Amino acid sequence: MLELVFLCLFTLTLIGCVAAKLSILYAMVAGYLLFSAYAWLRHYSIPAILRMSAAGVCTAKNVLTTFVLIGMLTALWRAAGTIPTIVCYAADNIRPSIFLLMSFLLNCLVSFLTGTAFGTAATMGVICMTMARTMGVDLVWAGGAVLSGAYFGDRCSPISTSALLISELTGTNIFQNIRKMMRTALFPFLIACAIYAIAGVFTAPSGGGSAAQVQQALSSVFRIGPFTLLPALLILVLSAFHLHIRLTMLSSIGAALLLCLFYQGMDALSILKLLIVGYHAPDPEAAALMDGGGILSMVNVAAIVTISSSYAGIFRETGLLDGLKGKISAFRRKYSLYPVVFWASIAANIIICSQTAAIMLVHQICHFPEDDGPSFASVLEDTVVVIAPLIPWSIAGTVPLASASAPIHSLLAACYLYLVPLWGLFAQNYRRTHTAQAVQSH
């Protein structure tokens, strides 16, 4: 009972922050104080609670390192001329009416090649959001298209860490899982394409800067040329060879550094500054399009990750979630697999705020030995993986949106992420009803 009280208080705090349009960081701090109080009431000392918290944070050290690389990469791609060049080349060829659809498809492609939503948002996502500002496209819709596309590959790429994790947990073959994922996501993918195509037509701006104005503004600040595309090409090529994403990002960062020094004519001190505080263009018109990035741009999401990771250590040591596990396990014995995993995924992502931890928790509380491995893997991919980025305080959604400089309300326009789990729920209910009718007819 005590556990339920603290979980409800935390949930109400999160909802209150969202409703009051306050930073979710306030709710995360309040949550840490609540869960620490629970541990203290369970007779854990303050030093023990701090050790639990530190153990949880240690599990996120690789993610925090990636945040630093993302901040540096997004600043350097601006300063090196990579993003300005892509924007200038694309400004003549992409109409605002088809921009949302193209953003979704381009991010799908890059995420499938790289296997990471974070890396996709920090590269193609930044490019698409910059172009959206250039064309005057609605930023909420553009951010939704970016986030949807980023998680297309995070879900079904053969080098996706979430896909590999689920394959390992369920003891299944990842390529067989991917074939099944492609089938279950085909209808949601096509519907998402249709929605972005229609939304693009109806939300297409009547104004916005012309291609010539954009090119003039950017060429006055940056040297535009094919050499500046090298950092972006490195991301695509090295990802195709399955090089680890952090090494791939470091290679792109190195190439962008050289371009800043020898092609854009920047000095070392200016480069060091932009790595920390982000890029700031000297021209106001170019600044409106290109300013951003830097390590400091990731501080807010890094703080959210650090605090939410500390929860995991407290949960593990105090057994705070054991009661929730027992209740879900009881439902699992009464009802079919998909709806139980669906609702368990929502609960796990609300409480844990981490996609990886949520996957492991849902697998632990919903899996029975008699379950078919491939079917269970498919259900996990169709639920917990794509539900995670829809939770406003989960790092799965906040980090990509922050990397791409998209508004948090873009979660509402991430159509593909809603369609995949809802389509699975509908299909499962349809099959169950159809089977019941067939049995009755005989």
C-alpha positions in Angstrom: 0.0 0.0 0.0 2.8 2.4 0.9 4.4 1.7 -2.5 1.2 2.6 -4.3 0.9 5.9 -2.4 4.4 7.0 -3.4 3.9 5.9 -7.1 0.6 7.8 -7.2 2.2 10.9 -5.7 5.0 10.8 -8.3 2.5 10.4 -11.1 0.4 13.3 -9.9 3.6 15.4 -9.7 4.5 14.6 -13.3 0.9 15.4 -14.5 0.9 18.6 -12.5 4.2 19.8 -14.1 2.9 19.0 -17.6 -0.4 20.8 -16.9 1.3 23.8 -15.5 3.8 23.9 -18.4 6.7 23.7 -16.0 10.0 22.0 -16.7 9.7 18.3 -16.1 13.0 18.6 -14.2 11.0 19.9 -11.2 8.9 16.7 -11.2 12.0 14.5 -11.5 13.6 16.2 -8.5 10.4 15.9 -6.5 10.3 12.2 -7.5 13.8 11.6 -6.3 12.8 13.2 -2.9 9.7 11.0 -2.8 11.5 7.8 -3.5 14.3 8.7 -1.1 11.7 9.3 1.6 10.2 5.9 0.8 13.6 4.2 1.2 14.1 6.1 4.5 10.8 4.9 5.8 11.9 1.4 4.9 14.8 2.0 7.4 17.6 2.7 4.8 20.1 5.2 5.9 20.9 8.4 4.0 24.4 7.1 2.9 22.7 3.8 1.7 20.2 5.8 -0.3 23.0 7.9 -1.9 24.8 4.7 -2.8 21.7 3.3 -4.4 21.3 6.5 -6.4 24.9 6.4 -7.5 24.6 2.8 -8.6 21.6 3.8 -10.8 23.4 6.7 -12.3 26.4 4.6 -13.2 24.1 2.5 -15.5 23.5 5.7 -17.6 27.1 6.8 -18.0 27.3 5.6 -21.6 24.1 7.6 -22.4 25.5 10.7 -20.8 28.7 10.4 -22.8 26.6 10.2 -26.0 24.8 13.4 -24.9 28.2 15.2 -24.9 29.0 13.9 -28.4 25.5 15.0 -29.6 26.0 18.5 -28.3 29.4 18.8 -29.9 28.2 17.3 -33.2 25.2 19.5 -33.6 27.3 22.6 -33.0 30.1 21.6 -35.4 27.8 20.6 -38.2 26.4 24.1 -38.1 29.8 25.8 -37.9 31.5 23.6 -40.5 28.9 24.5 -43.1 27.4 20.9 -43.3 23.9 21.9 -42.4 24.0 25.2 -44.3 25.2 23.4 -47.5 22.5 20.7 -47.2 19.8 23.4 -46.7 21.0 25.5 -49.6 21.1 22.4 -51.9 17.7 21.2 -50.8 15.9 24.6 -50.7 15.4 24.6 -54.5 14.1 21.0 -54.6 11.8 20.4 -51.6 8.4 22.1 -51.6 6.8 23.0 -48.2 3.7 20.9 -49.1 5.7 17.7 -49.2 8.3 18.6 -46.5 6.6 16.7 -43.6 6.4 13.5 -45.6 10.0 13.9 -46.8 11.2 14.6 -43.3 9.5 11.4 -42.0 11.0 9.3 -44.9 14.5 10.7 -44.6 14.6 10.1 -40.9 13.3 6.6 -41.4 16.2 5.9 -43.8 18.9 7.4 -41.6 17.6 5.7 -38.4 17.5 2.3 -40.2 21.1 2.8 -41.4 22.4 4.0 -38.0 20.1 2.0 -35.7 19.8 4.9 -33.2 17.1 7.5 -32.7 19.4 9.8 -30.8 22.0 9.8 -33.6 19.3 10.3 -36.2 17.8 13.3 -34.4 21.2 14.9 -33.9 22.0 14.7 -37.6 19.1 14.4 -40.1 16.7 15.7 -37.4 18.7 18.9 -37.0 18.8 19.3 -40.8 15.0 18.8 -41.1 14.2 21.2 -38.3 16.5 23.9 -39.8 14.8 23.5 -43.1 11.4 23.7 -41.5 12.3 27.1 -40.0 13.7 28.1 -43.4 10.4 27.3 -45.2 8.1 28.4 -42.4 6.8 24.9 -41.9 4.9 24.2 -38.6 7.6 23.1 -36.1 5.3 20.9 -34.1 4.4 18.8 -37.1 8.0 18.8 -38.3 9.3 17.6 -34.9 6.6 14.9 -34.9 7.8 13.7 -38.4 11.4 13.7 -37.2 10.6 11.7 -34.0 8.5 9.2 -35.9 11.2 8.6 -38.4 13.9 8.4 -35.8 12.1 5.5 -34.1 11.3 3.7 -37.3 14.9 2.4 -37.4 15.4 2.4 -33.6 12.7 -0.3 -33.6 13.6 -2.4 -36.6 17.2 -1.8 -37.7 19.5 -4.9 -37.4 22.0 -2.6 -35.5 19.5 -1.1 -33.1 20.4 -1.6 -29.5 16.7 -2.0 -28.5 16.2 -4.6 -31.2 19.3 -6.4 -30.1 18.3 -6.3 -26.5 14.9 -7.8 -27.1 16.4 -10.5 -29.3 18.7 -11.4 -26.5 16.1 -11.3 -23.8 13.6 -13.5 -25.7 16.3 -15.8 -27.2 15.2 -15.1 -30.8 16.9 -14.4 -34.1 17.0 -10.6 -34.8 16.5 -11.0 -38.5 13.4 -13.1 -38.1 12.1 -10.5 -35.6 12.8 -7.7 -38.1 10.8 -9.5 -40.8 7.9 -9.8 -38.4 8.2 -6.2 -37.4 8.1 -5.1 -41.0 4.8 -6.9 -41.4 3.2 -5.5 -38.3 4.3 -2.0 -39.0 3.4 -1.9 -42.7 -0.1 -0.5 -42.2 0.9 2.1 -39.5 3.8 3.2 -41.8 1.5 3.8 -44.8 -1.1 5.6 -42.7 1.7 7.8 -41.1 2.9 8.6 -44.7 -0.6 9.6 -45.6 -1.1 11.7 -42.5 2.1 13.6 -43.1 1.3 14.1 -46.8 -2.1 15.5 -46.0 -0.9 17.6 -43.1 1.8 19.0 -45.3 -0.7 20.2 -47.8 -3.0 21.8 -45.3 -0.3 23.3 -43.1 1.9 24.5 -45.9 2.9 28.1 -45.2 1.8 30.9 -47.6 5.0 32.9 -46.8 8.4 31.8 -45.6 11.7 32.7 -47.0 12.4 32.1 -50.6 15.2 29.7 -51.7 17.3 32.7 -53.0 16.9 34.6 -49.7 17.9 31.6 -47.7 20.9 30.8 -49.9 22.1 34.4 -49.8 21.8 34.6 -46.0 23.8 31.4 -45.5 26.4 32.0 -48.1 27.2 35.4 -46.6 28.3 33.6 -43.4 29.5 30.1 -44.6 31.6 28.7 -47.4 29.1 26.5 -49.2 30.5 23.5 -51.1 30.6 19.7 -51.4 33.5 19.4 -49.0 31.3 20.4 -46.1 29.2 17.3 -46.7 32.0 15.0 -45.5 30.8 14.9 -41.8 27.3 13.8 -42.9 28.7 11.2 -45.4 30.9 9.7 -42.7 27.8 9.1 -40.5 26.1 7.2 -43.3 29.1 5.3 -44.6 30.5 4.2 -41.2 27.0 3.3 -40.0 26.6 1.1 -43.1 29.7 -0.8 -41.9 28.2 -1.2 -38.5 30.8 0.9 -36.7 29.8 1.7 -33.1 27.7 4.8 -33.1 30.0 6.7 -30.7 33.1 6.0 -32.9 31.0 7.1 -35.9 30.1 10.3 -34.2 33.7 11.0 -33.2 34.8 10.5 -36.8 32.2 13.0 -38.0 33.2 15.4 -35.2 36.9 15.2 -36.3 36.0 15.9 -39.9 33.9 18.9 -38.9 36.7 20.3 -36.7 39.1 20.2 -39.6 36.5 21.9 -41.8 36.0 24.6 -39.2 39.7 25.3 -39.0 40.8 25.0 -42.6 37.7 25.6 -44.8 35.6 28.0 -42.7 38.7 29.8 -41.3 37.7 29.7 -37.7 40.3 30.0 -34.9 40.8 27.3 -32.2 39.4 29.4 -29.4 36.1 30.1 -31.2 35.7 26.4 -31.9 36.3 25.5 -28.3 33.7 28.0 -27.3 31.0 26.8 -29.7 31.6 23.2 -28.5 30.4 24.3 -25.1 27.8 27.0 -25.7 26.8 26.2 -29.2 27.1 27.9 -32.6 26.0 31.6 -32.9 26.1 33.1 -36.4 27.3 36.8 -36.7 24.4 37.6 -39.1 20.9 37.9 -37.5 19.2 36.3 -40.5 21.6 33.3 -40.5 21.4 33.1 -36.7 17.7 32.6 -36.8 18.2 29.5 -38.9 21.5 28.1 -37.6 22.1 29.0 -34.0 22.1 26.0 -31.6 23.9 22.9 -30.5 26.7 22.7 -28.0 27.2 20.6 -24.8 25.2 23.1 -22.7 22.2 22.4 -24.9 22.1 18.9 -23.5 22.3 19.9 -19.8 18.6 19.8 -19.2 18.0 16.3 -20.7 21.3 15.1 -19.0 19.9 16.2 -15.7 16.6 14.3 -16.4 18.5 11.2 -17.3 20.8 11.4 -14.3 17.8 11.8 -11.9 15.6 9.1 -13.5 18.6 6.7 -13.5 19.0 7.2 -9.8 15.4 5.9 -9.4 16.5 2.5 -10.8 19.0 2.0 -8.0 16.4 2.8 -5.3 13.7 0.6 -7.0 16.1 -2.3 -7.2 17.3 -2.2 -3.6 14.0 -1.3 -1.9 11.7 -3.5 -4.0 9.3 -0.6 -4.5 8.0 -2.0 -7.8 7.6 -5.6 -6.6 3.9 -5.0 -5.8 3.3 -3.6 -9.4 5.1 -6.6 -10.8 2.8 -9.0 -8.9 -0.4 -7.3 -10.1 0.7 -7.3 -13.7 1.7 -10.9 -13.5 -1.8 -11.7 -12.2 -3.3 -9.9 -15.1 -1.0 -11.8 -17.5 -2.4 -15.1 -16.3 -6.0 -14.0 -16.9 -5.7 -12.1 -20.2 -4.0 -12.5 -23.6 -0.4 -11.3 -24.1 -0.8 -8.1 -26.2 -3.1 -5.9 -24.0 -1.3 -6.8 -20.8 2.1 -5.9 -22.4 0.5 -2.7 -23.9 -0.7 -1.4 -20.5 2.4 -2.6 -18.7 4.6 -0.7 -21.2 2.7 2.5 -20.5 3.1 2.0 -16.7 6.7 1.1 -17.0 7.6 4.0 -19.2 5.8 6.5 -16.9 7.6 5.3 -13.9 11.1 4.5 -15.2 11.6 7.2 -17.9 14.2 5.0 -19.7 13.4 2.9 -22.7 16.0 0.2 -22.0 15.0 -0.2 -18.3 11.3 -0.3 -19.4 12.0 -3.1 -21.9 13.7 -5.2 -19.2 11.0 -4.5 -16.6 8.1 -5.4 -19.0 9.9 -8.6 -20.1 10.5 -9.6 -16.5 6.9 -9.1 -15.3 5.0 -10.2 -18.5 7.0 -13.1 -19.8 6.0 -16.7 -19.0 8.1 -19.8 -19.9 5.4 -21.1 -22.2 5.3 -17.9 -24.3 6.4 -18.2 -27.9 9.7 -16.3 -28.2 9.2 -14.7 -31.6 5.7 -13.6 -30.8 6.7 -12.1 -27.5 9.6 -10.3 -29.1 7.2 -8.8 -31.7 4.8 -7.6 -29.0 7.6 -5.9 -27.1 8.8 -4.1 -30.3 5.2 -3.0 -31.0 4.6 -1.6 -27.5 7.3 -0.7 -25.1 9.8 0.4 -27.7 7.5 2.9 -29.4 5.5 4.0 -26.4 8.7 5.1 -24.6 9.3 8.3 -26.7 5.6 9.4 -26.2 6.0 9.9 -22.5 6.9 13.6 -22.0 9.4 13.0 -19.3 11.0 10.0 -20.8 14.5 10.5 -22.2 13.5 8.5 -25.3 11.4 11.4 -26.5 13.0 14.5 -24.8 16.5 13.8 -26.0 15.8 13.5 -29.7 13.5 16.5 -29.7 16.1 18.6 -27.7 18.9 17.4 -30.1 16.9 18.5 -33.2 15.7 21.7 -31.5 12.0 20.7 -31.8 9.3 21.7 -29.4 8.1 19.2 -26.8 4.6 19.4 -28.2 5.9 17.5 -31.2 5.1 14.4 -29.3 1.5 14.9 -30.2 2.4 14.8 -33.9 4.5 11.6 -33.8 1.8 9.7 -35.7 3.8 6.5 -36.4 4.5 6.0 -32.7 0.8 6.0 -31.9 -0.2 4.0 -34.8 2.1 1.0 -34.2 0.8 0.0 -30.8 -2.8 0.9 -31.4 -2.9 -1.1 -34.7 -1.4 -4.1 -32.8 -4.1 -3.7 -30.1 -6.9 -3.5 -32.8 -5.5 -6.5 -34.8 -5.2 -8.6 -31.6 -8.8 -7.8 -30.6 -10.0 -8.5 -34.2 -8.3 -11.9 -34.3 -9.7 -12.8 -30.8 -13.3 -11.8 -31.9 -13.0 -13.6 -35.2 -11.7 -16.8 -33.5 -14.5 -16.7 -30.9 -17.1 -16.3 -33.7 -15.6 -19.2 -35.6 -15.7 -21.4 -32.6 -19.4 -20.5 -31.9 -20.4 -21.2 -35.5 -19.1 -24.7 -35.2 
